[in-house]
Amino acid sequence: MEKTEFIWFDGKLLPWDEAKIHVLSHTLHYGAGVFEGIRFYETEEGPAVFRLKEHIERLYYSAGVLRMRIPFSKEEFIQAVKELVKVNKLKSGYIRPICFFGYGKMGLNPEGAPVRCAIAVWPWGKYLGEGAVRVKTSSYTRIHPKTTKADAKICGHYVNSIFASIEAKEAGYDEALLLDYMGNVAEGPGENIFIVKSNTLMTPPLGMILSGITRSSVIQLARDQGINVEEKVITLDDIYSADEAFFTGTAAEITAIESLDDKKIGEEAPGPITSNLRDLFLNVVNGRDERYRAWLTYID
């Protein structure tokens, strides 16, 4: 990871190496924290953050699930993100806001522990690389929706993702695909998934997956292009027989899937609909499509 100059921590700008926490911070032990992954892009008008408001809204929703009271308003958080990008003088990169229970008490119930908030930014390229990826179905099942709030971005959820990711990488694949408890397709460790069949774009419905902001953006972009979109249950056989498949996510953006479990998907990857949506998405985030200007927050 490439360091930047400042991290925003509890309302103050601190030098990168001075943003520290106590070893007995509650979230470090129990995983009850919330975070976001946000990207900002270089445009002709300077750096622009993609769907900043929606990301901060989801951060506060996730915190509410944990009964965590963030000691800053949403607008203060938005302004802190903008200030941090500006002072670090980056043209593009990744933003990581996190809110967590700090040092002050132990035991499972976090009530009474202080809520700490931080934001870091750094340069980060393509999470899954430039080309199409080889994917393996994980032996690990996505977290059961009756055990947690699947649509909240909670730190502890990602242990499930870590297991799946390590397993896939050790087997020689680029990424994993997790199934839900019923054996249907859920999502990647850090990505939502789409397939194309007979010119229809399909993606698993909400309920057992993270409500991805890139996912919702791609659905809107596709519909605006006249592409039929269905949110429906998807099986492994649906992916094996698909014409195209791709992952979406803040880090992954739109990444084509070449194969699943060594079964090639479609004739080529990326296919035509994936390529079209990826090109459109990149035009949007880089400020080259005025129709979606409202999705960008420009840094003054």
C-alpha positions in Angstrom: 0.0 0.0 0.0 1.3 3.4 -0.9 1.2 5.9 1.9 -0.4 9.4 1.6 0.4 12.3 3.8 -2.7 12.6 6.0 -5.5 10.5 7.5 -8.7 12.0 8.9 -9.2 10.7 12.4 -12.0 11.7 14.8 -12.3 15.1 13.1 -8.6 15.9 12.8 -6.0 15.5 10.1 -3.1 13.4 11.3 0.1 12.3 9.6 -0.3 8.8 8.2 1.9 7.1 10.7 0.3 8.8 13.7 -3.2 7.4 13.1 -3.1 4.7 15.8 -5.5 2.8 18.1 -5.2 0.9 21.3 -4.7 -2.8 21.1 -7.8 -3.4 23.3 -10.1 -1.5 20.9 -13.4 -3.4 21.0 -13.8 -3.8 17.2 -10.3 -5.3 16.9 -11.5 -8.2 19.0 -15.1 -8.7 18.0 -15.4 -7.3 14.4 -18.3 -4.9 15.1 -17.2 -2.1 12.9 -18.5 -0.6 9.6 -16.7 0.7 6.6 -17.0 1.8 3.0 -14.9 1.5 -0.1 -15.2 4.6 -2.4 -13.3 5.6 -5.5 -12.4 9.0 -6.9 -11.3 9.6 -10.5 -9.4 12.1 -12.5 -11.6 14.3 -14.6 -11.1 17.4 -16.7 -12.5 19.4 -13.8 -10.3 17.8 -11.2 -10.8 14.8 -8.9 -14.4 13.5 -8.6 -15.7 11.1 -6.0 -18.2 8.5 -7.4 -21.5 8.3 -5.6 -20.2 9.8 -2.3 -23.6 10.5 -0.9 -24.8 7.0 -1.4 -21.7 5.5 0.2 -22.0 7.7 3.3 -25.7 6.8 3.5 -24.8 3.1 3.5 -22.1 3.7 6.1 -24.7 5.2 8.5 -27.2 2.5 7.7 -24.6 -0.2 8.6 -23.7 1.7 11.8 -27.4 1.8 12.7 -27.6 -2.0 12.4 -25.0 -2.2 15.1 -26.6 0.5 17.2 -23.5 2.5 16.6 -24.0 6.3 17.0 -21.5 8.0 14.7 -20.5 11.3 16.4 -20.4 13.2 13.2 -23.2 14.2 10.8 -23.4 12.8 7.3 -22.5 16.2 5.9 -19.5 16.4 8.1 -18.3 13.0 6.8 -18.8 14.1 3.2 -16.9 17.3 3.8 -14.1 15.3 5.6 -13.8 13.0 2.5 -13.5 16.0 0.2 -11.0 17.8 2.5 -8.8 14.6 2.7 -8.7 14.1 -1.0 -7.7 17.7 -1.5 -4.9 17.9 1.1 -3.4 14.6 -0.1 -3.2 16.1 -3.6 -4.2 12.9 -5.4 -5.9 12.9 -8.8 -7.5 9.5 -8.4 -7.5 6.7 -5.8 -9.4 4.8 -3.2 -11.2 6.1 0.0 -11.7 4.0 3.1 -14.0 5.5 5.8 -14.3 3.3 8.9 -16.3 3.6 12.1 -15.5 1.3 15.0 -15.9 0.8 18.7 -12.7 1.9 20.4 -10.9 1.3 23.7 -12.9 1.5 26.9 -14.6 -1.7 27.6 -14.5 -5.4 26.7 -17.3 -8.0 26.5 -19.5 -8.7 23.5 -22.0 -5.8 24.1 -20.3 -2.7 22.7 -22.6 -0.3 24.6 -20.4 2.2 26.4 -17.4 1.8 24.1 -16.4 5.1 22.3 -17.2 5.3 18.6 -14.0 6.2 16.6 -14.1 7.4 13.0 -11.4 7.5 10.4 -10.9 8.1 6.7 -7.9 7.2 4.6 -7.1 7.7 0.9 -4.4 6.2 -1.2 -3.7 5.4 -4.9 -5.1 2.0 -5.9 -5.3 0.5 -9.4 -7.5 -2.4 -10.7 -8.3 -4.7 -7.8 -8.6 -7.8 -10.0 -6.2 -6.6 -12.7 -6.9 -5.5 -16.3 -8.0 -8.7 -17.9 -10.8 -11.2 -17.5 -10.6 -13.4 -14.4 -10.7 -17.1 -13.7 -13.1 -17.9 -10.9 -13.7 -20.9 -8.6 -16.9 -21.8 -6.7 -16.0 -21.6 -3.1 -16.5 -24.5 -0.6 -17.5 -21.8 1.9 -21.2 -20.7 2.0 -22.2 -17.0 2.1 -23.3 -15.9 5.6 -26.9 -17.0 6.3 -29.2 -14.0 6.3 -30.8 -15.1 9.5 -27.4 -14.8 11.3 -26.7 -11.2 10.4 -27.8 -8.2 8.3 -26.4 -9.2 4.8 -27.0 -5.8 3.3 -24.8 -4.0 5.9 -21.1 -3.5 5.3 -19.8 -4.9 8.6 -16.2 -5.6 9.2 -16.7 -9.0 10.7 -18.6 -10.2 7.6 -15.4 -10.2 5.6 -13.8 -13.1 7.5 -16.2 -15.3 5.4 -14.8 -13.5 2.3 -11.2 -14.0 3.4 -11.7 -17.8 3.7 -13.2 -17.9 0.2 -10.5 -15.7 -1.3 -7.6 -17.6 0.2 -9.0 -20.9 -1.0 -9.4 -19.6 -4.6 -5.9 -18.1 -4.7 -4.3 -21.2 -3.3 -6.0 -23.3 -6.0 -4.6 -21.0 -8.7 -7.7 -18.9 -9.5 -8.1 -15.1 -9.5 -11.3 -14.9 -7.4 -14.0 -16.9 -5.7 -17.7 -17.2 -6.1 -19.8 -17.9 -3.0 -23.2 -19.6 -3.0 -26.0 -18.9 -0.5 -27.3 -21.5 2.0 -29.7 -22.8 -0.6 -27.0 -23.5 -3.1 -27.8 -20.6 -5.4 -25.3 -17.9 -6.6 -24.7 -15.1 -4.0 -21.7 -13.0 -4.8 -17.9 -12.8 -4.9 -15.9 -12.1 -1.7 -16.0 -8.4 -2.4 -18.1 -8.1 -5.6 -21.6 -8.6 -6.9 -22.0 -10.7 -10.0 -24.0 -10.4 -13.3 -24.5 -12.7 -16.2 -25.8 -12.2 -19.7 -28.1 -14.7 -21.3 -30.0 -14.1 -24.6 -29.3 -10.3 -24.3 -30.8 -10.1 -20.8 -28.7 -9.0 -17.9 -29.3 -11.0 -14.7 -28.1 -10.6 -11.1 -29.0 -12.2 -7.8 -31.8 -10.4 -5.9 -31.1 -8.5 -2.7 -31.6 -10.2 0.6 -28.6 -12.4 0.9 -26.0 -10.1 -0.7 -24.5 -6.7 -0.2 -26.5 -4.0 -1.8 -23.7 -2.8 -4.0 -23.5 0.8 -5.1 -21.7 -0.2 -8.3 -24.3 -3.0 -8.8 -27.2 -0.5 -8.6 -25.3 1.9 -11.0 -24.8 -0.9 -13.5 -28.5 -1.8 -13.4 -29.5 1.8 -14.1 -26.9 2.2 -16.9 -28.1 -1.0 -18.5 -31.7 0.0 -18.4 -30.9 3.4 -19.7 -29.2 1.6 -22.7 -32.4 -0.4 -23.3 -31.0 -3.6 -21.9 -33.4 -5.9 -20.1 -32.4 -6.4 -16.5 -33.7 -9.1 -14.2 -32.9 -9.5 -10.5 -33.6 -13.2 -10.0 -32.2 -16.4 -8.5 -29.2 -17.6 -10.4 -27.8 -21.1 -10.3 -24.3 -22.4 -11.2 -25.7 -24.0 -14.3 -27.0 -20.5 -15.3 -23.5 -19.2 -15.2 -21.9 -22.2 -16.9 -24.3 -21.7 -19.8 -24.2 -17.9 -19.8 -23.1 -15.8 -22.8 -21.2 -13.4 -20.5 -20.4 -12.9 -16.8 -18.8 -10.1 -14.8 -18.2 -8.9 -11.3 -19.0 -5.4 -10.1 -17.7 -3.5 -7.1 -16.0 -0.3 -6.0 -12.6 -2.0 -6.1 -13.3 -4.3 -9.0 -15.3 -1.7 -11.0 -16.6 -4.0 -13.9 -14.4 -7.0 -14.4 -15.2 -9.7 -17.0 -15.2 -13.4 -15.9 -13.5 -15.7 -18.3 -14.4 -19.0 -16.7 -16.0 -20.6 -13.7 -14.6 -23.9 -12.3 -12.5 -24.1 -15.6 -15.7 -23.9 -17.7 -15.3 -21.2 -20.3 -18.1 -18.6 -20.3 -19.3 -17.5 -23.7 -17.2 -17.0 -26.8 -14.9 -14.3 -25.5 -14.4 -12.2 -22.3 -15.3 -9.5 -22.1 -18.4 -10.0 -24.3 -20.1 -7.2 -26.1 -22.6 -6.2 -23.3 -19.9 -6.3 -20.7 -17.6 -4.2 -22.8 -20.4 -1.7 -23.6 -21.3 -1.3 -19.9 -17.6 -1.1 -18.8 -16.9 1.6 -21.3 -20.0 3.5 -20.3 -19.1 3.2 -16.7 -15.6 4.5 -17.2 -17.0 7.5 -19.2 -19.3 8.2 -16.3 -16.8 8.0 -13.5 -14.3 10.1 -15.5 -16.8 12.8 -16.0 -17.3 12.3 -19.7 -21.0 11.7 -19.6 -23.1 14.6 -18.5 -26.2 12.5 -18.1 -24.8 11.1 -14.8 -23.0 14.2 -13.5 -25.1 14.0 -10.3 -23.2 10.8 -9.4 -20.0 12.7 -9.1 -18.8 15.0 -6.2 -16.1 17.2 -7.5 -13.3 18.3 -5.2 -13.1 22.1 -5.1 
